[in-house]
Amino acid sequence: MTSLLSLVRRHQLTAFFSLTIGLTWLAFIPFYLSNGDSIPWFTFGPMVSGFVVAAVSGGWSSVKAILNAMVRWRVRPIWYVVAFGLPFATQLASILINPLFGAGAPAWSNIPALSEMLPIIALYAVFSGPLGEEPGWRGFATPRLLASQPALTGSLILGVIWAIWHFPLGLVGDLSLYSTINVVLAGVVFTWLYQNTGSVLLAIIMHVTHQNSVRFLGKVFTGGDYVQQQWIAVAIWAIIAVAIVVYYGAESFARRRMAALAA
C-alpha cells in the first residue's frame, strides 16, 4: 500500500487520468444497460478522481485548493461575460451564418420557453458534466499540467484526454466527430479562462452555457442543416483558440502568469 501511495504522489497526473477514465467508463455500464434512462453518475468521475488523487498526494491542503477554486467568484466582471456570453455568441453566430451555406431559415419557434429550459439547465448542470467534470479537469489537472508544460501543450494534452473520456457516449448515439473536435478546441479556451481567473466556478458556468447553447439553440435546425451548423460552430471555436494563442502566446495564455494552484 505504501509503495502504491508513493507511486500516486510521484505520478499525480497519470494516476488522475487513469482513475478518471476507469471510474467513468465503469460507472457508464449501468447507464448503457438502462439505454440512457438512469442517472448518469459517470459524469462525476473527474471530480471524484481529482479529490482522491489530491488527498493522497497533497493531503487536505491540495483538496482545499480545489474547493477554493470551485467557489472563487471574485474575478473581473469581464470574465463572467466571457463565461456566459462566449459559448452563446458562438452558437448564435453559427446559426446566423448557416443559411449563407445553403441551410434553411432558422426555426426560432423550436426553442423552448425560458421557463421550460431553466429547470432542465439546472438539472444538467449537476448531472450532465459541468459540476462533475470541471473540479477534475480544471481544478486538479490544469494547474499540474501547466506547472511543467506551456499552456498550449497542456491544453491540447488535456483536450485530447477529455475527448477520449467522452468515447462511451458513442454507445448511446451521443457522440460525433464535430463534438469530439470541439472538446479539444474547448480545452484551449477553458485553460485561457482558468489562467486568467483561477476559478473552477467560471469554468462550470462556461461548461453549462456551452452545453445548453448547443442543446437549445441548436433546435432551430434539423438533419443536415443542424450538422452543418455545428461544424460552423467548431470552426468559430477554432478561430477563438487560434486568437488566444496569437494574442497571449503559447506559454501561459495570460499577460501575467498565475501561480500554479494546488500544484
N, C-alpha and C positions, 0 to 999 in steps of 0.2 A: 504493500500500500504506500509506504514512504517513497519508494522509487517511482511509483505512478504519479504521486503528487509532485514530486520533483520534476518529472518529465513535463507535466502540465505547466509548471511555473516557467520552465525554460522555453517551451514552445506554446505560448498562450494562443496565438492566432490559429495555429494548426489544430490545437485542441478545440478552440471555439468553432471553427468551420466544420470540423469532423462531427462534433456533438450536435451542432445546429442541423446539419443535413441528416444525421442519423435519427435524432429525435423527431424532426419534422416528417421525414418520409415514413417512419414507423407510425406516427400519430395519424398520417394520412390514410392508412389502411382502412380503419373503420369508416372514415369519410367516404372513401371509394366504394366500400361494400354497401353503404347506405345510398349509393347513387347520388351523392352530394346533398342528401337531406338531413344529415346530422350536423351538430355544432362543429365548426372547423377549428378544433383545438390545436391543430398542427401549426396554425399561424403564430403561436406563441413560442415556437422552437427557438428563434434567435434570442428573444428576451430571456428565456429560461437559461439557455446556454451561456449568454453573456454574464448573467448574475452568478451562475455556478463557477465558471472559469475565473471570474473576477474575485470571488470569495476564496477560491483555492489558491490563486496566485498572489493576491494582494490583501486579502482579508477585508475587514469592514471598510477601510478607507477607500478601496477600489470600488466596492459596492456602492458606497455613499456618493462617490464621484458620478456614477451613472444616475443615481436617484436625483442628485442635484441638477444634472443636465436635463432630466425629464421635467423639472419644474422651473427651469430657468426662463423666465418670461421678461425680465428687464433687458431688453435689447432695443436698438434703434427702431422706431416705428416703420422705417422703410422695409425692414426685413419681414414684418408682418404683411406688408403689401406684397412683397415677393412671394411669401409662403402661400398666401391666399390667392393672389392675382395671377402669378406666372402660369401655373397649370391651366387655370380657367381661360386666360387670354390665349394660350397656345391652342387649346381645343376650339375656342371660338374662331380664331384666325383660320384654322384648318377647315372649319365649316364654311366660312365665307369664301375661301379660296377654291374649295372643291368644285363648285359649279363652273369655274373657269376651265376645268379639265374634263368637262362633259357630264358631270353629275347633275341630277335633277335639282330642283329648288328645295332647300331645307324645309322639312315639315315641322315647323316650330310647335305646332299643336301637340306633337307627340311627347313633348317634355311634360312630365307630371307637375301638378301644382306644388308650390313650395311646402305647403302643409303636409303633403304626402311624402315628399322627399326627406324632410328633416328627421323623422323617426328612423328611416332606413339608413340615412347617413350616420346617425349616432350609433346604430347597431353595427354597421360595417366598420366604423372607426375602431371598435373593440374587437370584432371577430373576423375582419377581412384583411388584417395585416398591419395597419398603421401602429396600433398600440403594441402588438406582439412582436413586430419586426424592428422598429426604429431603436429601442434601447439596446438591441444587439448590434445592428449594422452601424448605427451612428454613435451610440453611447459607448460600446465596447470596441468594435473593430476599427472604426475610422481613426481615433487618436493613436492606436497602436500601429496601424499601418503607416500613418504619416510620421511616426517617430523614426522610421527607417527608410521611407520611400517618399519621393516627390509626390505632390498632390495628384498630378495626372496619373502617374503609375499606380498609386494606391487606389485611386478611384476606379481605374479600369480593372484592377485585380478584384476589388470588391464587387464591381458591377457584373463581372463575368460569373463570380460565385453566386451573387444574388440572382442572376438569371438562371443558373443551374438549379438553384434552390426551388425555383418555380416549376421545374420539369414535371413533377407528378400531376400538375393541373391538366396536362395533356391527356391523362387517363379519363378525365371527366369532360373533355372537349372545351377546356377553358384556357388554351394556350395557343399562341400564334407566333409567327416569325416576327411580325412587326412589334408585338408586345415584348418579345424577348430582346430585340434590339433596343427598344425604348428603355428597358430596365438598365441596360449597360450605359446608355447615354444619361439616364437619370442619376446614375452613380456619380457622374461628374458634377451635376447640378446640386445634388444633395450634399456632396463634400464642400462645395463652394458655400452653401448656406450654413453648414456646420462650422466651417472655418471662420466665418465672419460673425457668428453668434455664440458658438459653443453650446447651442441649445438643441436638445433632443425634442423638446416640445415643439419647436418650429418645424423640425423635420416631420413630426407626426402630423402637424397641420398641413404641410405641403403634400404629404402622402394621402391624407384624406381628400384634399382638394383635387389632386390629380386623379385618383380613383373615381371620384364621383362626377368629375367633369366628363370623363370618358363614359361613365355608366349612364348619365342622364342626358347630357348634351348630345352624345353620340346617337341618341334615339331619333334625331332628325333625319338620319339616313338609314337605309336598309340595304342588304345584299352587297353587290359590288360597289355601290356608291359609299357604303359605310367603310368597307375595306380600304378603298382609295383615300377616303378622308383620314383614316388612321395612319396610313403611310405618309400623308402630307404632314400630319402632326409629328410623326417621327422625324421627318426632315427638319421641321422647326426646332425640335429638341436638339437635333444635331447642330443646327446653326447657333443655338444658345450655348451649347457646350464648347463649340469652337471659339465663340466670342469670349467666353470666360477665360479660356487658355490664352487667347491672343492678348486680352487686356491685362490679366493678372500675372501671366506667366505660368509655367507648368510646375513651379516649385511649391507654392503654398496656397494659391487661389485667394490670397488676402494681401492687402497692402502692408499690413503689419502682422507678421506670423504669430498666431496664437500659441500659447503654451500647450503642449500635448496633455490633454486632460486624461486622468486616470491611468496614464502610461506607467 
